[in-house]
Amino acid sequence: MGVANAWRFSLISANLASLHQQNGCNGGTNKHYVLWRWRFHASQRWKIPWSLICGLMLFALGLISLFTGHVASDLEWYSQRLVKPSLYSKLKDGIVRRHQPIDIWKSRYSKYYHGCSERRKKFPRARSERSSNGYLLIAASGGLNQQRTGITDAVVVARILNATLVVPELDHHSYWKDDSDFANIFDVDHFISSLAKDVTIVKRVPDKVMRSMEKPPYTMRVPRKSTPEYYLDQVLPILLRRRVVQLTKFDYRLANDLDEELQKMRCRVNYHALRFTKPIEELGQKLVMRMRSMAKRFIAVHLRFEPDMLAFSGCYYGGGDKERYELGEIRKRWATLPDLSPEGERKRGKCPLTPHEVGLMLRALGFANDTHLYVASGEIYGGEETLRPLRELFPNFYTKEMLADEELKPFLQFSSRLAAIDYIVCDESDVFVTNNNGNMAKILAGRRRYMGHKRTIRPNAKRLSALFMAKNQMDWDTFARKVKSCQRGFMGEPEEMKPGRGEFHEFPYSCICEKPVTDEEHKDRDHHLDKASAHLIAKLQSKDTEKKGEKI
C-alpha cells in the first residue's frame, strides 16, 4: 500500500470509528435526531458562542464527509444553514486546498494577495543629518545575498538609533574575495533617495566631523538577532558619546520579530530601495528575454553544489573514497566543526539535493522533458559528470555562460556581480527551484512571495531523502505520486507558512496583504470551490468503494 493510500486509509478508519462510537453512545439514535437534540439544547444555553459550536460541528462533519462519504449529502445542507457563508467558504476552502492537485506553474490563489509595505502617514519622518544622534557605519559580511540581509537590517537599526546611516561597506575578505563596492552592485543614488523619508543616508562621514573627533570611530560587533532594546541600551550611549560607531560582521544582527512598521521598512529596503546598477540590470534582463524567446515559460534552478558547501554539510553524495577524502580535506578548514554522521544528516533533511535528485523531483512533479531550465550555480563538484543526469532529464539546459559570452566578460572577476545577474533571472522566472536552504534561496523565496506569490519550489529534503533512497523499489508512477505528496506545503502557496515562523526575509508576512474581493469574485471563487470539493469527494468515495470491493 502506497504512502498516500495508507495515510488516507488510516484517516478513514479513525473517522469511521469516531462516528460509530458517537452513534453507540446515543443508543443507536439516528444522526439527524441527535443533531436536532443538540441544536435544541444549545438554543437554551446562549452562554456558549453559537458560531463557535456550529463551526466545530461543521468542521467535524466536513472531515467525515470528505474521507468517508457517509454524510456527504448532508454537509452542504447543514453548513449553509448553520454557519455564516464566510466561515463555510473558509472551511471548505481549506479542505479543498489541502487535497486538490497543484498547478505546477502558478498558484491558483496568488491573485488574492499583494505586497504592501507603504509607510503609514503617522510614521515619523527621518531625522535630518544635523539633528541625528550620530553616524552609523556598517561592515557587511558574506556573499551577495547574506550582505543584502545585513544592508536591509542596517537601515532599520539606523532608524531605531535615530542615526545617519553611511552607505554600507561590502565584504572584500570572505571566501568569495570580491572587491566590489556598494556602488558597483547597487544603484546608490536610488538607495539614498528612496529611503529619504525613513532614514537619512550619506555616502561618507563628512570630513569636518572626522577632523573634530578626538578618537577614531568606535568599532564593535553586536550579537546575532539582537533586539531593538539591545541597540538602545548598548549601542546608543556609545553613539551619543563618540558620534561615529562602526558595526562589523553585520549579518543577521537584528531580531527576526519586530514592530510592524519596522518590518515594513525592511520590505521597502529589500524589495524597492536595493536596485542593481544599470549594467547588471540590463544584462540580467537580456538573459531573461533570451530564455523567453525560446520558451513561453521557464524554470530557474539555483544549484548550490560547490565543494566547500558540500564539505561543510558533512553529507555523503555517492562519490566513494575519492569524495570522502577530498571533502574531508576541505572540511579541515573549519576547526570547530563537529563530527557528523552523513546518514544522520541526510535523514534529518540537512543535505542539499544532488543535480540528479533535483531533476527527478521536477519530472515527478509533472514538468515535461522539453521544459527549459536556467541553472544558476557556481563551481559544481564533479563538473559535467555531476550535471549529466540533470541534462538528460531536461535537455533544454542553459546557464548565463551559455546565453552570454562576450557580454559576460566584464563581470567574470566579480562573484557578487555574477550572483546579481543570476538573481535577476531567477526572480523573473516562472518557477524558481532550489536544492538548498541558503541565503539566496531564502531571499528569493521572500521576494517572490511579496511580488505576487510566483511559484517557488523548495525541496522537503527530510521526506524526499528517504524516498530517493528507496526509489529503485517502486515504479515511476508510485514514485511520482509520493514526491507530489512530499512536496505539498513546499510549493510557495500563499498560506504555507504561518506568520512568525522562519526568517522574515524568507516570509515577509507583515508586508503581504489580502486583496479585497468583489461580490463577483466571491461567486467565482465559491463556484470553483464547489466544483473542486465535489470532484474531491467523488474521487475519495470511488477509492473507498474500490477498497471495499477488494475486501469482498
C-alpha positions, 0 to 999 in steps of 0.5 A, spaced: 500 500 500 502 506 497 504 512 502 498 516 500 493 510 500 495 508 507 495 515 510 488 516 507 486 509 509 488 510 516 484 517 516 478 513 514 478 508 519 479 513 525 473 517 522 469 511 521 470 509 528 469 516 531 462 516 528 460 509 530 462 510 537 458 517 537 452 513 534 453 507 540 453 512 545 446 515 543 443 508 543 443 507 536 439 514 535 439 516 528 444 522 526 439 527 524 435 526 531 441 527 535 443 533 531 436 536 532 437 534 540 443 538 540 441 544 536 435 544 541 439 544 547 444 549 545 438 554 543 437 554 551 444 555 553 446 562 549 452 562 554 456 558 549 458 562 542 453 559 537 458 560 531 463 557 535 459 550 536 456 550 529 463 551 526 466 545 530 460 541 528 461 543 521 468 542 521 467 535 524 462 533 519 466 536 513 472 531 515 467 525 515 464 527 509 470 528 505 474 521 507 468 517 508 462 519 504 457 517 509 454 524 510 456 527 504 449 529 502 448 532 508 454 537 509 452 542 504 445 542 507 447 543 514 453 548 513 449 553 509 444 553 514 448 553 520 454 557 519 455 564 516 457 563 508 464 566 510 466 561 515 463 555 510 467 558 504 473 558 509 472 551 511 471 548 505 476 552 502 481 549 506 479 542 505 479 543 498 486 546 498 489 541 502 487 535 497 486 538 490 492 537 485 497 543 484 498 547 478 505 546 477 506 553 474 502 558 478 498 558 484 491 558 483 490 563 489 496 568 488 491 573 485 488 574 492 494 577 495 499 583 494 505 586 497 504 592 501 509 595 505 507 603 504 509 607 510 503 609 514 502 617 514 503 617 522 510 614 521 515 619 523 519 622 518 527 621 518 531 625 522 535 630 518 543 629 518 544 635 523 539 633 528 541 625 528 544 622 534 550 620 530 553 616 524 552 609 523 557 605 519 556 598 517 561 592 515 557 587 511 559 580 511 558 574 506 556 573 499 551 577 495 545 575 498 547 574 506 550 582 505 543 584 502 540 581 509 545 585 513 544 592 508 536 591 509 537 590 517 542 596 517 537 601 515 532 599 520 537 599 526 539 606 523 532 608 524 531 605 531 538 609 533 535 615 530 542 615 526 545 617 519 546 611 516 553 611 511 552 607 505 554 600 507 561 597 506 561 590 502 565 584 504 572 584 500 575 578 505 570 572 505 571 566 501 568 569 495 574 575 495 570 580 491 572 587 491 566 590 489 563 596 492 556 598 494 556 602 488 558 597 483 552 592 485 547 597 487 544 603 484 546 608 490 543 614 488 536 610 488 538 607 495 539 614 498 533 617 495 528 612 496 529 611 503 529 619 504 523 619 508 525 613 513 532 614 514 537 619 512 543 616 508 550 619 506 555 616 502 561 618 507 562 621 514 563 628 512 570 630 513 569 636 518 566 631 523 572 626 522 577 632 523 573 634 530 573 627 533 578 626 538 578 618 537 577 614 531 570 611 530 568 606 535 568 599 532 564 593 535 560 587 533 553 586 536 550 579 537 546 575 532 538 577 532 539 582 537 533 586 539 531 593 538 532 594 546 539 591 545 541 597 540 538 602 545 541 600 551 548 598 548 549 601 542 546 608 543 550 611 549 556 609 545 553 613 539 551 619 543 558 619 546 563 618 540 558 620 534 561 615 529 560 607 531 562 602 526 558 595 526 562 589 523 560 582 521 553 585 520 549 579 518 543 577 521 544 582 527 537 584 528 531 580 531 527 576 526 520 579 530 519 586 530 514 592 530 510 592 524 512 598 521 519 596 522 518 590 518 515 594 513 521 598 512 525 592 511 520 590 505 521 597 502 529 596 503 529 589 500 524 589 495 524 597 492 530 601 495 536 595 493 536 596 485 542 593 481 546 598 477 544 599 470 549 594 467 547 588 471 540 590 470 540 590 463 544 584 462 540 580 467 534 582 463 537 580 456 538 573 459 531 573 461 528 575 454 533 570 451 530 564 455 523 567 453 524 567 446 525 560 446 520 558 451 513 561 453 515 559 460 521 557 464 524 554 470 530 557 474 534 552 478 539 555 483 544 549 484 548 550 490 553 544 489 560 547 490 565 543 494 566 547 500 558 547 501 558 540 500 564 539 505 561 543 510 554 539 510 558 533 512 553 529 507 555 523 503 553 524 495 555 517 492 562 519 490 566 513 494 573 514 497 575 519 492 569 524 495 570 522 502 577 524 502 577 530 498 571 533 502 574 531 508 580 535 506 576 541 505 572 540 511 579 541 515 578 548 514 573 549 519 576 547 526 570 547 530 566 543 526 563 537 529 563 530 527 557 528 523 554 522 521 552 523 513 546 518 514 544 522 520 544 528 516 541 526 510 535 523 514 534 529 518 533 533 511 540 537 512 543 535 505 542 539 499 539 535 493 544 532 488 543 535 480 540 528 479 535 528 485 533 535 483 531 533 476 527 527 478 523 531 483 521 536 477 519 530 472 515 527 478 512 533 479 509 533 472 514 538 468 515 535 461 522 533 458 522 539 453 521 544 459 527 549 459 531 550 465 536 556 467 541 553 472 544 558 476 550 555 480 557 556 481 563 551 481 559 544 481 563 538 484 564 533 479 563 538 473 559 535 467 559 528 470 555 531 476 550 535 471 549 529 466 543 526 469 540 533 470 541 534 462 538 528 460 532 529 464 531 536 461 535 537 455 533 544 454 539 546 459 542 553 459 546 557 464 548 565 463 555 562 460 551 559 455 546 565 453 552 570 454 559 570 452 562 576 450 557 580 454 559 576 460 566 578 460 566 584 464 563 581 470 567 574 470 572 577 476 566 579 480 562 573 484 557 578 487 556 581 480 555 574 477 550 572 483 546 579 481 545 577 474 543 570 476 538 573 481 535 577 476 533 571 472 531 567 477 526 572 480 523 573 473 522 566 472 516 562 472 518 557 477 524 558 481 527 551 484 532 550 489 536 544 492 538 548 498 536 552 504 541 558 503 541 565 503 539 566 496 534 561 496 531 564 502 531 571 499 528 569 493 523 565 496 521 572 500 521 576 494 517 572 490 512 571 495 511 579 496 511 580 488 505 576 487 506 569 490 510 566 483 511 559 484 517 557 488 519 550 489 523 548 495 525 541 496 522 537 503 529 534 503 527 530 510 521 526 506 524 526 499 531 523 502 528 517 504 524 516 498 530 517 493 533 512 497 528 507 496 526 509 489 529 503 485 523 499 489 517 502 486 515 504 479 515 511 476 508 512 477 508 510 485 514 514 485 511 520 482 505 520 486 509 520 493 514 526 491 507 530 489 505 528 496 512 530 499 512 536 496 505 539 498 506 545 503 513 546 499 510 549 493 510 557 495 502 557 496 500 563 499 498 560 506 504 555 507 507 558 512 504 561 518 506 568 520 512 568 525 515 562 523 522 562 519 526 568 517 522 574 515 526 575 509 524 568 507 516 570 509 515 577 509 508 576 512 507 583 515 508 586 508 503 581 504 496 583 504 489 580 502 486 583 496 479 585 497 474 581 493 468 583 489 461 580 490 463 577 483 469 574 485 466 571 491 461 567 486 467 565 482 471 563 487 465 559 491 463 556 484 470 553 483 470 551 490 464 547 489 466 544 483 473 542 486 470 539 493 465 535 489 470 532 484 474 531 491 469 527 494 467 523 488 474 521 487 475 519 495 468 515 495 470 511 488 477 509 492 473 507 498 468 503 494 474 500 490 477 498 497 471 495 499 470 491 493 477 488 494 475 486 501 469 482 498 
